[in-house]
Amino acid sequence: MRSLKVLLLLGVAVTTLADKSAPVLVWESTESSAQALPAIPAMSNSQLQKHLNSLDSEALVMFIMNELNVEDFSGYPSAFPQLRREFESSLNAFTPSMSNPSQLSEQLDAYRRVTVDTQDVESLQLADGAQKTLFLVYVGDRAASERQAALQRTDELISTVLARVKSLTGKYSAMLTGKHTTMGGEAQRRKVRSLKAADEPAADASQFENLGCVFIYMSAPAVIRFSVAGDKGARSTWRVDLGNATFAADCNASDSSQTVTLSWNNISPEDHDQYKLTLDKIDLQLNFQAKMSGNDDPDKNKVSSWTLEPVTLTYSGTLDNHQQQETIDREEPLDFSNVYAPMEFSYHCTNRSWTLSRQNLTEEVAFSALELPGFQVQAFLSDDAPETFGRAWDCTTFFTIPIWSGLFLSLILLLVLVWSLMMLASVPTMDRFDDPRGQPLHVPNAE
């Protein structure tokens, strides 16, 4: 019997780049005459379907994750302790890549399907009057900053469900797979691990929050900038790095609006040359407004798109210029009107800052800009929406600087080609030629 570690190390060597492909792990609790699955190369759906239909187990438990990669096993070796023991102590098989493995549940005619309520596993029962029961367990995982924690929760769910199945029957089989290998969205990036020795990677500072009606993600902590008065009227910029935010959402504000508040407390940045700033509280209030379908739509109450406005930034604290202390309590409006997306799409921007246009500043320290790195947000989510961002509606315009550069260079090369063809076409044809049967041409060369 091959161990899980050997199988997964072999699986890492196989490239699984297809969006709808995923690894498949199958293990059995009893002896079976079914032919074992090959570990490498990737197998077809028909092979796995034939294998599962040939099992003599009374129950087949199929765990389906939103995303599963072979890197989940090699990159987080301690995330699946229960699965490792279960897999290695049973007859097992593994394939690192298969196209649409989650669709097999619809092709297994030998089983009667039962969808498992993960919140009420104890009520799980075998299907009445069926020789074989297929238990479908949809795992609400997420490839975000806390991927290891999500995998550990998956491992605990697998252990809980299998414990219940073992109490119902001694003949069972199990399968773990995913809907695809990559999740949509720029924020969902894989960590690159080198085979060579390297320093300990820095902690992931990204933050994802599922607020029920709104998804929000930042790849790094937010940054707030202040404009600081200096000598002779000159002003400088004071950068203040904010830590992780706390989120609060009002999903039931109305049918066409939702509100999310990001809060930071007790921020003490490094002192400026002339000032010391302490921010007791910072609140960023995001108000999402829905645009409904037109009158020609049979469902007039359906949300067609959403925008993010108005947005206000409120901050309070104390400012000390080493001579006197001033209490500040200000509210700044921000223009987020260009943050919008169609329904079921998410807005994304890799590097974006929202500035406040000011003239003739009189404050010694005044707010100037807010940066939300890797900002991605999606609002007005349905109750049955998957815990993944929809397709990204990116803030980058289609004609980016590299595209304009390529078009400009192509235009120059085209002009050179046209000019070359015009030069060739302007070469005159000789109006007289030498006849070998007649008198040779005589060109006098006397001066």
C-alpha positions in Angstrom: 0.0 0.0 0.0 1.4 3.3 -1.0 1.5 6.0 1.6 -0.2 9.4 1.2 3.1 11.2 1.3 4.6 9.2 -1.7 1.4 9.7 -3.7 1.3 13.5 -3.1 5.0 14.0 -3.9 4.4 12.3 -7.2 1.3 14.4 -7.7 3.3 17.6 -7.2 5.4 16.7 -10.2 2.4 16.8 -12.5 1.2 20.2 -13.8 -2.5 20.8 -13.1 -3.2 24.1 -14.8 -6.6 23.4 -16.2 -9.2 25.6 -14.5 -11.8 22.8 -14.1 -9.4 20.1 -13.2 -8.7 18.9 -9.7 -7.0 16.0 -7.8 -9.0 13.0 -6.7 -8.4 10.9 -3.6 -10.4 7.7 -3.2 -10.2 5.2 -0.3 -12.1 2.2 0.9 -12.8 0.7 4.3 -13.2 -2.9 3.0 -11.5 -5.3 0.6 -12.7 -4.8 -2.9 -12.2 -6.6 -6.2 -12.4 -3.3 -8.1 -9.3 -2.4 -10.1 -7.1 0.3 -8.4 -6.8 3.7 -9.8 -3.5 4.7 -11.4 -1.5 7.4 -9.6 0.0 8.9 -12.7 -0.9 10.1 -15.4 -4.2 11.9 -15.1 -7.1 9.6 -15.7 -10.5 10.1 -17.5 -13.9 10.5 -15.9 -15.1 7.3 -17.5 -12.3 5.3 -15.8 -13.2 6.7 -12.4 -16.9 6.3 -13.0 -16.4 2.6 -13.8 -14.2 2.2 -10.7 -16.8 3.8 -8.3 -19.7 1.9 -9.8 -17.8 -1.4 -9.3 -17.3 -0.8 -5.5 -19.2 -3.1 -3.2 -19.5 -0.6 -0.4 -22.9 0.3 0.9 -22.1 4.0 1.1 -19.9 6.3 -0.9 -19.1 9.7 0.7 -18.0 12.3 -1.9 -16.4 15.5 -0.4 -16.4 18.3 -2.9 -14.4 21.4 -2.2 -14.6 24.7 -4.2 -10.9 24.5 -4.8 -8.4 21.7 -4.4 -4.7 21.6 -5.5 -1.9 19.2 -5.0 -0.1 22.2 -3.4 -2.7 22.1 -0.6 -1.1 18.8 0.6 2.5 19.6 -0.1 2.3 23.2 1.1 0.3 22.5 4.3 1.4 19.0 5.4 -0.1 19.5 8.9 -3.6 20.6 7.7 -5.0 17.1 7.1 -4.1 14.9 10.1 -7.4 13.0 10.2 -7.5 12.5 6.4 -3.9 11.3 6.4 -4.7 8.6 9.0 -7.9 7.6 7.2 -6.2 7.5 3.8 -3.1 5.6 4.8 -5.0 3.0 6.8 -7.3 2.1 3.9 -7.1 0.8 0.4 -6.4 4.0 -1.5 -5.9 5.5 -4.9 -4.9 9.0 -6.1 -4.8 10.9 -9.4 -3.4 14.5 -9.4 -5.6 15.9 -12.2 -9.0 15.1 -13.6 -11.3 17.1 -15.7 -14.6 18.0 -13.9 -14.4 15.3 -11.2 -17.2 17.0 -9.2 -19.7 16.2 -12.0 -19.3 12.4 -11.4 -22.1 12.5 -8.8 -24.6 12.9 -11.7 -23.2 9.9 -13.6 -23.2 7.3 -10.8 -26.4 5.4 -11.6 -25.7 2.7 -9.1 -26.2 5.1 -6.1 -29.0 7.0 -4.6 -27.8 10.5 -3.9 -28.2 12.2 -0.5 -27.0 15.8 0.1 -25.5 16.2 3.6 -26.4 19.1 5.8 -23.0 20.0 7.3 -24.8 21.7 10.2 -26.7 18.6 11.2 -24.5 15.6 10.5 -26.0 13.5 13.3 -29.3 13.2 11.3 -27.5 11.5 8.4 -29.2 8.3 7.3 -28.8 5.7 4.5 -31.3 6.1 1.7 -34.4 4.0 2.2 -34.7 1.0 -0.1 -31.3 1.5 -1.8 -28.5 -0.9 -1.9 -25.9 1.9 -2.4 -26.1 5.5 -1.0 -24.0 8.4 -2.3 -23.5 11.1 0.3 -22.6 14.5 -1.2 -20.8 16.8 1.1 -20.2 20.3 -0.3 -17.3 21.9 1.6 -17.5 25.7 1.9 -13.8 26.3 1.7 -12.0 29.4 0.5 -8.5 30.1 -1.0 -7.8 33.3 1.0 -5.2 34.4 3.4 -6.1 31.7 5.9 -5.9 28.8 3.5 -4.4 26.4 6.1 -7.2 27.2 8.6 -9.7 26.5 5.9 -8.1 23.1 5.1 -8.0 22.2 8.8 -11.8 22.9 9.0 -12.2 20.7 6.0 -10.3 17.9 7.7 -12.5 18.2 10.8 -15.6 18.0 8.7 -14.3 14.9 6.9 -13.6 13.2 10.3 -17.1 14.1 11.6 -19.0 12.9 8.5 -17.0 9.6 8.3 -17.6 9.0 12.0 -21.4 9.2 11.4 -21.1 7.0 8.3 -19.1 4.4 10.2 -21.9 4.2 12.8 -24.4 3.4 9.9 -22.4 0.8 8.0 -19.1 -1.0 8.0 -18.8 -0.9 4.2 -18.1 2.5 2.9 -15.8 4.4 0.5 -14.9 8.0 0.3 -13.7 10.5 -2.3 -12.2 13.9 -1.9 -12.0 16.3 -4.9 -12.7 19.9 -5.9 -14.6 21.8 -8.5 -11.5 23.5 -9.9 -7.9 24.3 -9.1 -8.0 28.1 -9.1 -10.5 30.5 -7.7 -11.5 33.7 -9.7 -10.1 36.8 -8.5 -6.7 38.6 -8.4 -6.6 38.3 -4.5 -6.5 34.4 -4.8 -2.8 33.9 -5.6 -0.8 30.8 -4.8 2.4 31.1 -2.7 5.5 30.2 -4.7 7.7 27.8 -2.8 11.3 27.2 -3.9 12.9 23.8 -3.7 16.1 25.5 -2.6 16.7 26.6 0.9 15.2 30.0 1.6 14.4 32.3 4.5 11.1 32.0 6.3 8.5 33.8 4.2 6.9 36.9 5.6 3.4 36.5 7.1 0.5 37.1 4.7 -1.1 40.4 5.5 -4.1 40.1 3.2 -7.6 40.2 4.6 -10.8 38.7 3.3 -14.2 39.1 4.9 -17.5 37.4 4.1 -20.1 39.7 5.5 -23.1 37.7 4.2 -24.2 40.2 1.6 -20.8 41.7 0.7 -17.3 40.2 0.0 -14.4 42.5 0.6 -10.6 41.8 0.2 -7.4 43.7 0.6 -4.0 42.3 -0.2 -2.2 44.4 2.4 -3.2 46.8 5.2 -4.7 50.1 4.3 -2.6 53.3 4.2 -3.7 56.8 5.1 -1.7 59.8 4.1 -1.7 63.3 5.7 -0.4 66.6 4.3 1.8 68.2 6.9 2.6 72.0 7.0 6.3 72.9 6.8 8.6 75.9 6.6 8.0 78.6 4.1 4.6 77.2 3.1 5.9 73.9 1.8 4.0 70.8 2.7 5.2 67.2 3.0 3.4 63.8 3.1 3.0 61.7 6.3 2.3 58.0 5.6 0.5 56.1 8.3 0.2 52.3 7.9 -3.0 50.8 9.3 -3.3 47.3 10.6 -6.1 44.8 10.0 -9.5 46.3 10.0 -12.6 45.2 11.7 -15.8 44.9 9.6 -19.4 45.5 10.3 -22.2 45.3 7.7 -25.9 46.3 7.5 -27.2 44.0 4.8 -30.9 45.0 5.4 -30.6 48.7 5.2 -33.1 48.6 2.3 -33.7 46.6 -0.9 -31.4 48.8 -2.9 -28.7 49.8 -0.4 -26.2 48.0 1.8 -23.6 49.5 4.2 -20.2 48.3 5.3 -18.0 50.0 7.9 -14.2 49.4 8.2 -12.8 50.4 11.5 -9.3 50.8 12.9 -8.6 51.6 16.6 -5.7 53.0 18.5 -3.3 53.9 15.7 0.0 55.4 16.8 2.3 56.0 13.8 5.9 57.0 14.0 6.4 60.6 15.0 6.9 63.2 12.3 9.7 65.7 12.6 7.4 68.3 14.1 4.3 66.4 15.2 3.1 63.4 17.1 -0.2 61.9 16.0 -2.5 59.5 17.9 -5.6 58.2 16.1 -8.1 56.8 18.5 -10.6 55.6 15.8 -10.8 55.6 12.1 -14.1 54.6 10.3 -14.5 54.1 6.6 -18.2 53.8 5.7 -19.0 52.2 2.3 -22.6 52.6 1.0 -23.5 50.4 -1.8 -26.4 51.5 -4.1 -28.2 49.0 -6.4 -29.5 49.8 -9.8 -32.6 47.9 -10.7 -33.6 46.4 -14.0 -35.6 48.6 -16.4 -39.3 48.6 -17.0 -39.0 46.2 -19.9 -37.6 43.5 -17.6 -40.2 41.1 -16.2 -38.5 41.1 -12.9 -38.3 44.8 -12.1 -36.9 44.3 -8.7 -33.8 42.5 -9.9 -30.5 44.2 -9.3 -28.6 44.7 -12.5 -25.5 46.6 -11.2 -24.2 48.4 -8.1 -22.2 51.4 -7.3 -20.2 52.5 -4.2 -21.3 56.0 -3.1 -21.3 57.9 -0.9 -18.2 57.0 1.1 -17.0 58.9 4.2 -13.9 58.7 6.2 -14.1 59.7 9.9 -11.2 59.9 12.2 -10.5 61.3 15.7 -7.5 61.6 17.9 -4.9 64.0 19.2 -2.2 66.0 17.5 0.8 67.2 19.5 3.3 69.7 17.9 5.6 69.5 21.0 4.1 72.7 22.3 0.4 72.2 22.6 -2.0 69.3 22.1 -5.0 69.6 19.7 -8.0 67.3 19.6 -9.1 66.4 16.0 -12.4 65.0 15.0 -13.0 65.2 11.2 -15.2 63.7 8.5 -13.9 63.6 4.9 -16.0 62.6 1.9 -14.3 60.4 -0.7 -15.2 60.0 -4.4 -15.8 56.3 -5.0 -18.2 56.9 -7.9 -16.0 55.0 -10.3 -16.2 51.8 -8.2 -19.0 49.8 -9.7 -19.7 46.4 -11.3 -22.6 44.5 -12.9 -24.5 42.0 -10.8 -22.5 38.8 -10.0 -19.3 40.7 -10.9 -16.7 42.0 -8.4 -14.8 45.2 -8.6 -11.0 44.9 -8.4 -8.1 47.3 -8.4 -4.5 46.3 -7.8 -3.1 49.7 -6.8 -5.5 52.5 -6.2 -5.7 55.5 -3.9 -8.5 57.9 -3.2 -7.3 61.5 -2.8 -9.0 64.6 -1.5 -8.5 67.7 -3.6 -7.5 70.6 -1.3 -6.5 74.2 -2.0 -5.2 76.8 0.5 -4.9 74.4 3.4 -5.0 76.0 6.8 -4.7 72.8 9.0 -1.3 71.9 10.2 -2.0 68.2 9.5 -4.8 67.4 7.0 -6.0 64.2 5.4 -4.8 63.8 1.8 -5.3 60.2 0.5 -6.4 56.7 1.4 -4.9 53.6 -0.2 -6.6 50.2 -0.2 -4.0 47.8 -1.8 -5.5 45.0 -3.9 -9.0 46.2 -3.2 -11.7 43.8 -4.3 -15.4 44.0 -3.4 -18.7 42.4 -4.4 -22.1 43.5 -3.1 -25.7 42.4 -3.2 -24.9 38.7 -2.9 -27.6 36.1 -3.1 -28.3 33.7 -0.3 -27.0 30.7 -2.3 -24.0 32.5 -3.7 -20.7 30.5 -3.5 -18.0 31.9 -1.2 -15.9 33.1 -4.1 -15.6 36.4 -5.9 -17.3 36.7 -9.2 -15.5 37.7 -12.4 -13.4 40.8 -11.8 -14.5 44.1 -13.2 -11.0 45.7 -13.2 -10.3 49.3 -12.7 -7.5 49.1 -15.4 -8.8 50.5 -18.7 -8.4 48.4 -21.8 -5.9 50.6 -23.5 -3.1 50.4 -20.9 0.4 52.0 -21.4 1.9 48.7 -22.8 -0.9 48.5 -25.3 -0.5 52.1 -26.4 3.3 51.5 -26.7 2.7 48.4 -28.8 0.3 50.2 -31.1 2.6 53.2 -31.5 5.6 51.0 -32.4 3.4 49.0 -34.9 2.3 52.3 -36.5 6.0 53.4 -36.9 6.9 50.1 -38.5 3.9 50.3 -40.8 4.9 53.8 -41.9 8.5 52.6 -42.6 7.0 49.7 -44.7 4.8 52.1 -46.7 7.7 54.5 -47.3 9.9 51.6 -48.5 7.2 50.4 -51.0 6.8 54.0 -52.3 10.6 54.2 -52.8 10.6 51.0 -54.8 7.6 52.1 -56.9 9.3 55.4 -57.8 12.3 53.6 -59.5 12.0 54.6 -63.2 12.1 52.0 -66.0 14.8 52.4 -68.7 13.3 53.8 -71.9 15.9 52.2 -74.2 17.7 48.8 -74.2 20.8 47.4 -76.0 20.0 45.1 -79.1 22.6 42.4 -79.5 21.8 42.0 -83.3 22.1 45.7 -84.1 24.7 48.4 -83.7 25.9 48.7 -80.1 25.0 51.7 -78.2 27.6 54.4 -78.3 27.9 56.7 -75.4 30.4 59.5 -76.0 32.6 60.1 -73.1 34.6 63.1 -74.4 34.4 66.2 -72.3 
